[in-house]
C-alpha cells in the first residue's frame, strides 16, 4: 500500500472540504459539489489504506456500502448511517453529476 497516496487523497479531501465551506455563503451548488468530492476522496483513502486499492466507484452510498463490506465490524453502523442519511447522500450524488451539465437545485 502506498501510504503517500493515502496521504495525498486525504489532503485533497481536506482541501475540497475547505473550499466547500468557503463556497457555502454565495455558491451553494459549488459547495455541494466540493463536499461530494471531499467525501468521495476521503472514503477512497480509507479503502486504499485498508485494501491497497482505490475503488472505481463514485457514489458515496456505494463507497460506504463497500467500506462496510470490507470492515465487517462497522457494516451495521454504516448501513444505519446510509439509511438515516439517504436523502443527503442522494443530493451529494446529484451534485457530482448535475453541476457539470445542468442547473443544480435543492
Secondary structure, 3 states (H helix, E strand, C coil): CCHHHHHHHHHHHHHHHHHHHHHCCCCHHHHHHHHHHHHHHHHHHHHHHHHCCCCCCCCHHHHHHHHHHHCHHHHHHHHHHHHHCHHHHHHHHHHHHHCCCCCCCC
